Amino acid sequence: MYKLAIFDFDGTLVDSTPGIIDVMRDVVKEYNFDEEIIEEWQHLVGVPLPKQMEIIFPDNDAAFHLEVANRYRAIYDTKAIEICPPFPHMADLLKNLKNAGVVVTIASSKRSNLVQVVIDHHNLNEYFAMVVGAQEVTNHKPHPESVHITVEKLAMTHDDAVVIGDSIFDLDMAKNAGVDAIGVTTGVHTKAMLERSAPTHIVSDLQEVERLILKGKNGKGSAY
């Protein structure tokens, strides 16, 4: 059994991808951008917003990138709970992992206060030992800083941990940190895209994630 499960948030624990894309459409419409950028933009979910803007609008300056990112945030913030419904089995997953003694955390490129709003709304706060969001790190995914911070603050080892995420940024973060990873095909990145990051496993739902966490690195399962 893995002792530490580090979950991404959007597209992994909550089905926020459709809502995120809707906010992108609002921004595109407001700024009269070419709608074709949404195809590129949606695959950048998991990258901090200003960096997303740098990638999409390489010819614009940092002030423009920040302006668009802040406008996205302003729209998103009014809908944070509405567009983050939990995936099926999420509550059961968290309960079962807690009962098995697995420490559960979140590593997200989203601001941690927005993650916390959703967690609190669904009365799930008791299941998370910590949330590492955009403000808590200097280097964002796929840099391994979020994993290193989590392991260090919880006084655990990298060998104890597994990262669970729906994007290549999550899986590459795990690889860069030297920990196992479980990719889930519930977000914007397809199975073929996730395979490029060579995670330990790729699954289609949280029930499979739970099974793999409790089975653990050595495949011998747990006492739970």
N, C-alpha and C positions, 0 to 999 in steps of 0.2 A: 504493500500500500504506500502511495506517496503521502508524505506528511504535510506537504504544503501545496495547495492548488492556487495558482495565480491566474485569475480570469481577466480577459479583456471584458469590456462592458457592452458597447454598441455592436449589435449583430451576433453577440455571443451569449450574453445573459438576457438581453432585451431585444425585441424585434423592432429596432428603431430605424432600420435601413429605409423603408418606404417613407417614413416621416422626414428623415434627413434629406432624402432626394426631393421631397416636396418643398423643403426650405430652400434648397439649392435653386429650384425652379422659381421661387418667389424672388430670390436675389437676381437671377438671370433676367427675369421679366422687368424688375425695377431698374436695373442698369442697362437694359436693352442689349445684353450680351447675346452672342450667337448661341442658340439652344444646343448646338452640338457639343459645347464644352461640358454639358452635364455627363456625357458618356465618360469623358476623361476624369471629371471631378469625382464622380461616385466611387471610382476605384482608388481614390486617395483618402477615403475614410480611414481614420487611424493615424493620419499624419496631422500635426498641429495646423490649424487654419492658416496662419500667415505663411507657412511653408507651402501649403496647398496653393495659395495665391501666387507665390513665387513660381511654382511649377506651371500653373495654367497661364499666367500672364508674365512671362519672363522679360518682356520689354517695358514693363511698368516699374515704377519705383516703390520703395518700401512703404511710403506714405499711402500710396494707392492700395497696396496689399493689405495694410492694416485697416484701412477704411472699409474695404469690402468684407474682410474678416469680422470686423466689429458689427457691420450691418447684418451679416449672417447670424452672429451671436444674439443680436437684439431680437431678431425674429424667432430664433430657436428658443431663447429663454422664456418666451411667453407660452411655449408649447411643450416644455421639457417632459412633463409627466404624461401628457396626452400622447406623445409620439414614442414613448418608451414602454410599451406593454411587455411584461415578462414572457419569455418563451414558455411553451408547455413543459412541465416537469421542473421548472426552475426552483420553485419553492420546495418540492420534494427532494430535489438534488441537494439543496443547501441543508435541509434538515438531516438527510441521510449522511452527508459528509460530516456534519457536526457530531452526530451520534457515533460515527466511526472514529472520531478523534482527528479528523483532517482539518488543518488550519486553512481557512479560505480568505483570499484577499483579492483586490481588484487593481489592475494596472491599466489605466486608460489615458488616451491623449486628450480626452475631454477634461474640462475644469472639474476638479473633485467636488466642488460644491453642488454642481448639477447632478453628478452621480449620486451624491448624498441625498438630494431632494427626492429622487426616484426611489432610492432604498428606503427612506423614511416613509414615503407615501404608501409603500407596500408592506410596511412593518417588518422589514428584513434586516434591520441594523444589527441584531444580535448574531447574525451569521458571518459577519465580516470582521476580521481582525484589524484590517487597515485598508485604506483606499489611497493609492498613489495616482494623482492626476497630473495635469499639465503643469500646475504651479509647483509641484513637489520635486521636479527634476530640471536639470539644466540641459540634458541631452535626451531627446525624445526617441521613441521607437523609429527604427529598429535598434537603436543603441541599447545596450543591456542595463543602463543605469536603474531603471525601474525595478528590475529583478534584483540587482545588487542591494538596493536600498531595502527592499522587502526582506530579503534573506538576513541582512545584517540587523535590522531593527527587531526582527522576531527571534534573533539568536538561533537561526537554523543553518543548514548547509545547502549548497546548491544541489547536492545529490538527493536531498529530500524533496526537491521541488519539481513541479511540472507546470508549464504555461498552457493555457487553453485560449484559443483565439480564432477568429474568422478571417483574418487577413494575413498577407505575407509579412506585414510589418510586425505582427505579434510573433509569428513563427521565426522570423529572422532575429527578433529580439531574444527569443529563447536560445536559438543557435549561438548567437554572439555571447550569451551569458553562460553557455555550456550546460544548459538544462534540457530535459525532455520537453516535447511539445505535442499537443493534440490540436489538430486543425479541425474546425467545424464548418460545414458548407451551408451555414445559415445566414451569411452576410453577402457582401458584394463580390467577393472573390470566389471563383469557381474551384472545383476540385483540381482541375488541371493547373490553375494558378498556384494553389496551395502546394501541390506536389513539387513545384520548383524549389520550394524552401526545405524540402526533405524533412518534414516533421516525423516524429516517432509514429504517429497515427493520424489518420483522417477519418472523421465520422460525420454522420448527418444530423445528429440530435443530442440533446443533453442526457438522455438515458444511456447512450453509448459512452458519453463522457464520464458519467458516474461509474459505469462498470470498469472503465479503464483506470480511473483514479484509484478505485478500491483494489483492483487487480495489482496495480503497482508496477514498478520498474522490473522486478524480478518475475512477474507473472504468477506469483504464488497466492495472490489474494490477501484477504485480511480476516481477522477474527470476527468482524462484524457480520 
